[in-house]
Amino acid sequence: MNPSMRALIGFGIMAVLLAGVGHYQSWNVMLAIFNLCLISAVMALGVNIQWGYAGLFNVGIMGFAALGGVAAMLTSRAPVSTAWAAGGSNLLIAGAVTLGVIAAAWQLSKWRGRAWVKTVAMLIVVLGGYVLIRQFYDPAVLAIEADNPAKSGFLGGLGLPIIFSWAVGGVFAAIIAWLIGKVALGLRSDYLAIATLGISEILIAVMKNEDWLTRGVKNVTGLQRPVPYELNLQESPRFIEWVEWFYAGSLAGLEGATRSQMLRELTVEGSSLFVKLCYGGLFLAVLLIVLILCVLALASPWGRMVRAIRDNEVSAAAMGKNVTRRHLQIFVLGSAVVGIAGAMLTTLDGQFTPGTYQPLRYTFLIWVMVIVGGSGNNLGSVLGAFIIWFVWIEAEPAGNWLMGIATASMEEGDWLRRHLLDSAQHMRFLIMGVIMLVVMRFSPGGILPERTARS
């Protein structure tokens, strides 16, 4: 089948499924799934840049997504003045000392004197710097975390519009990816996977435990929104007039208190739909921008070069290509896209919750999206993200419905009936496995395989 026709059919089926959810469940549920599908698609594109373009096996995806969440919190949350007054000065001094120690260690590393003198000097700088840093850092942290811990207990952020954090999340992830890449990209692919997973766990552990920065497991709630609040819409005369016009048919024939009550219910529902549509518009715009850039990059000479490196590193190196540099470049770019998606996810949630980042569980989901959609095909990654996230969300209610039908003829206290109903929640894992097996059996390259010069 023509790849374009296959893509059209795939997205058409997804549109029908989403419309079915809206019709049979609710349009609010449908839009919630749609928005998460858009964010997942952006994240899948980031992974596809790394794996599909260059064959880099990154299992630390959730760590970079969490960095995007940190960016959303630090960008949008207002600074806590009392916490800054309590320990801000000491923390800044500790930061300045840290930078000084790093600079001194860097200069020593380039010194060409005697090896033993260089080693001793390095130990003195690092150990002395560590002791000095702790003299300022520890009192600062204790003072900040003791400042009204029930409501704050952290420094806060910059108080800027949260939409700026999407770019900041990409920058945060790119910086950390560069640092990781300088160390880990020389490793074999399986070692790289272990290294990125370990570093991801370290990043999330820091976010959970450094309360002065992120409030840790106490979470940061009430983040700003780039879209209106439902309550403000429900009190807006213009929005109420719009709802009244849109639902004129439903309100026709109603009068008095009955009409007012119906209008109020429609306004509440309409405000929720409107907010989700606004989020969907923003997320769709980001997805289209990232997708277009990815498609143009892959079709450029740069894209052909990185795929040549992926297919045969030895030959590419023999032709004068700097393989390590290109791998680092791709690793940084892919991680930046994941960081953007992480900031978008935190924006949608309206809160930063470090405990929800589960590297193995959600990393697996993103990888399944890329593999099922088609590794190396940008549009395939987007389609895979829609399919897998839709299945992940809808498999449990579908399983409950199927088990309800299957056990309808059984007695109420039957042990088998109870067992089947209790197991319905695990249907998502079964269905996910079946989807992967079917796709790998009949289309090993994914639903939309990578297009080569021959195809």
N, C-alpha and C positions, 0 to 999 in steps of 0.2 A: 504494500500500500504506500502511496505517496506520503512522505513525511509531513507535508503541510496538511494533507487531508487527515492523517492520523492525529495531529495536534488539534485540528478543528473539531474532530469527533470527541477527543478526550476532554477538551474544555467545554464542549456542548453538553456532554454527559454530566460534568461537574455542575454546570449551570442548572440542569434539570434536577439534580439531587438537592442542591441548595434551595431551589424553588419549592421542592417537595417538603423540605424541612420547614420552610416558611409557611406553607399552606397547612400542613398537618400538625406541626408543633406550634411555632410562633415565629413571626418575622423578627422579633428581638433575638431569639435563639439563632436564627439564620444569620443575622448580621454579626452576632458575636463570633460565630464560627468563621464567617467570611473574613473578619478583621484579623483573627489569629492565623488564618490561612495566608493572608498577605504578609504578616510578620514572619511566619515560617518560611515563606517563599524567599524573602530577602536573606534569611539566615542560610537557607539551602544554596542560594547563589554564592554566598561566601565560601561555603564548603566546596562547592563545585569548582570555584576558582583554584582552590588548593589541590583537590583530588583530581578533578576532571581535566584541569589544564596541565598540572605538573606531577600528579601522582603522589602528593604529600599526604601522609596519613596522620591527620590531626585529630586526636581524641580529647582535646581540651576545649571543645567548642563552648561548653557552659561557662568556663572561666572567662572567656572573652565576652560572652553575653552578659555575665555578671558585671564586668567592667563597664559595659554600656549602662547597666542599671545604676551603678555608682555614679556615673556621669550625670544621669538624669536627676538623681537625688542632690548631688553637689551643685549642679547648675541651678536648679529651680528652688531649692529650699532656702529660706531666708537665713542669714547668719544669726547665731545665738549670741547676742552681745554679752550676756553675763558669763557665758562659757569662755568667750575670748578674753574677757577681763580676768577671769580666774586663772587661766593657764595658757593663753595664747602667746604671750611673750616668751615664756620658757620653751614652748613648742617650736616657735620660729628660730630660737637660738639653737635648739637641738637639730633642726633641719639645716641651718647654716653650717653647723659643725660637721654634720653628715656629708654635706657637699664638699667641705674642705678636706675631710678624710679621703673621700673618693678621688678628689683631684690629686692629693698627695700620693696616694697609692698608685694612681695612673702614671704620674711622673716617675716614681720609683721603678715601676715596671719597665720603663724605657731606659733606665740608667744602665750603663755598660761597665760599671765597676766590678769589683770582686763579688763572686756569687754569694759568699757567706755574709759579707757586709750588707749586700742588697737584701738578703733574707732577714737578717736581724733588724734592719731598718724598717722593712715591711711589717714585721711582727710588732715592733714598737708603735708604728703609726696606727695599725689596725686595732691592737689591743688598747693602746692609750686613747684612741679616738672613741672606742666602744665605751670605755669607762666614763669619759667626759660626756658623751651623748646621754648616757643613762642618768647623769647628774641633773640634767635639765628635763629629759623626756619623762621620767617616772613621776616627779612632782606635778608636771603639767597634765599628764593623763589622769592622775588621781583627782586633781582639782576640777578638771573638765567633766569627768564622769560623775562627780559628786554634785554637780550643779543641776538641781531639780531633775534627778534621773527618771522620775515617773513620766515626765513630759518631754525632756530634752536630753541632757547628759551627753551632748555632742556639740561640735562646733557649728553645725549647719552648713549652708552653702553660700552661693553668690546672690540668690534671689532674682535670677534672670528668667525670662520666658523659657519654659521647658523645651520648646521646640529646638532651641539652640543646642540642647544636650545631645541631639541625634548626631550632630557633627562632632561634638566633644567626645561622645562614646566611641566613635570611629577613631579619633586621635588617641584616646587612652589605649584602646585595643591594639592599635598600630605600634605604639611605643613599646608596650609589653611584648608584642609579637617580635619586634626587632631584637629586643634583649634575649628572648628565648631562642630565636633563630640563630643568633650569633654563636650560641652554645650548642644547640641541639640539631641543627640542620646538617651537620657533618656526620650524624649517626645513621645507622641503617634504618629502614622504614619501620621495622618492628620496635626498635629502640626509641625511635622518634615518637611513636604512638604512646609508649610507656612514659616517656619524658613529658609529653604534653598533658597526658592524663594526670600525672603527679603534680605538675605545676598548676593545673586547673584546680586540683584539690587544695593546694596551698593558697591560691588566691581566694577561694571561697572560705577557707578556714580563717584567713586574715579578716575578711569582711564580717564573719560571724563573731570574732573575738575582739576586734579593735572598736570598742563602743564609742570612743571619742571621735571616730571618723564616720562610722555608719550606724551607730546605735546597736550594732550586732543583731542578736536574735530578738531584740525588743522591737525591731522594725521601725521604719520611717513612713508614716501615713500622711494622707492629706496633701500629696504633691500637687503642684499646679497643673492645670489643663490647658491644652491649646484650643479647646472647643468650649462652648457654653455649658453651664451647669443646668441639669434638668429642672431644678427648682426655679431658677431664674427664668427659664423658658415658660414654665407653667404660670408665672406671674406676669408675663409680658403680654400686654393687650394685642400687640401686632401678631404674636405667635398664636394666640387664642383665636384671632380673626382668621388666620391662615388655616387652622385646624377646622374651624367652623365652615370655611369654604370647601376644604378638601373632603369633609365628611357630610356635605350638605344632604346627600341622599339618605344617610343613616339617621340624620336628625330631623328629616322631613316628617311632619305629622306629630312630632312631640312638642309638648308645651309645658310651661311652668317648671315645677321642681324636677319633673322627670327629664325634661330637656336639659336643664342645668346639670343634673347628675351625670347624664350621658356625655355631655360636653366636657365635664371635668374628667371623666374616665378616659375619654379619647385624647384629651390634652396631655394627661399623664403618660399614656402609651405613646402618643406622638412625640413627646419630648425625648423619651428614651430612644425611639427610632431615629430621631433627628441627630442626636448626639452620636450614635453609632455610625450613621451615614457620614457625618463630618470626620470622624476618625477614619472611616473607610476611604474617604477621598484623599486624606493626607497620606495614609499608608500606601494607597494605590499609586499616588504620584511618586513616592520614594521608590517603590518597586519598579515602576516604569523607567525611572531615571537610571537605577542600578542595572536593570535588564538591558537597556539600550547601550549603556557603556560597556557591559560585558560582551554583548554581541559584536559591537564595533571592535573591541580589543581582540576578541578571538579571531575575527576576520582580517586583522591587520598583520603585517609582517611580524610584529612582536608575538602575536598569537600563534602563528605558524612556527616561530622559533621555540616557544615554550613547549609546544606539543612535540616538536622534534627532540627536545631535551628529555621529555617524559618517555618517549618511545625508545630512545637509545642515547643514554648519557655519554657513553664512550665516544660514539661517532660525533656527537655535538661538541664535546670537548676537543676532539681532534680537529674540528673545523674552526677552533678559536673562540667558541662560546664559553662565557664564564658561568658554569653550571651553578655553582654555589651562590653566586650573586643573584641569578635569576630565581633560584629557589627562595632565597630570602625575600626578594621583591614580591613574589607571589604569596608567600606566607603572610607577609605584612598586609597586602591588599585584601586577601581573603578574611583575615582576622578583623580588619577595619570594618568590612561589611557586616560581619557577625556582631561587632560592637554597636554598630548603628541599629541593627535589629534588636539587640538587647535593650538599648535606650528606648526604642519604640514600644517594646513590651512593657517596660516599667511605666512609661507614659500612659499606656492603656489601662494598666492595673491601678494607677494612682497611688502606688506605694512601693517601697523597696523592701523586699523580704529575703534576706540572704539565705534563710533556711530552705527556700523552695528550689534553689539551684541544685539539682541532682545530676552530676556529670554523667554517670553511666546511663541512667534512664533516658534523659532527653537527648543526649548525644546520639544514642542508638536511634531515636526517632528521626533526627535530622539526617543521619547517614542513610536510613531506609528511604527517606524522601528522595535523596540524590540518586541512590541505586535504582529504585523503582522507576523514577522519572526518566533517567538516562544520564549516566555519568559522562561529562564532557559536553552535554547539550544544555544550554542555559534555559531554553523554554521547557525542556524536559524536567529540569530541577523545579521550576515553578509548578508545573503540572503535578509532579510527584508530591510537592508540599501540600497542594490542595487535596489530593487524594488521601494521603496518609493522615493528615490532621483531621479531615472529615471522618475517616474511618475510626480514628482514635477516639473522637468525641462521641460518635453515633453508634459505635459497636455495643456499648453497654445498654442503652435503651433498646436497641434492636435485639440484643440478647435477652433482655427481660421480656420483651414482647414474644419472641420465639419460644422461650421456655414456658411462658404463660399459656401459649397455645398447645405446646407439647404435653403439658401436665394438666390441662383442663379436665380431662376425664379421670384423673387420679383423685383419691380421697384426700381430704384436707390434712390429715396427720400422717400421710404416707412418707416414709423416710426418703424414698427416692425423689419424691416431689420436692421435699424441702432441700435436698442436696442439689438438685438441678436449679432450683430458684436461687439458692445461695451462690452457685457457681456462675450464674449469668454474667456477673461483673467481670469475669475473667475472659469473656468472649473476645475482647479486643486483642488479647495476645494470640489467641487461636486464629482469628481473622487476619491479623497482621502477618503471621507466619504463612498462612495459605496464600495471601497476596504475593509475598516474596517468592514462594515456591512456584506459583503459576507464572509470574513474570520472568523469573530466571529460567524456567523450562521452555517457554514459548518465545521469549524475547530477551536473550541474555544481556543485550546492551541496554535494557530498560524499555519503557513504553515509547520513548522518543530517543533512539540511539544517537550517538555522536555522528555527525555528518562529516565524512572525509571526502577527499578529492574524487574518489571512485564512486561515492554514493550521492 
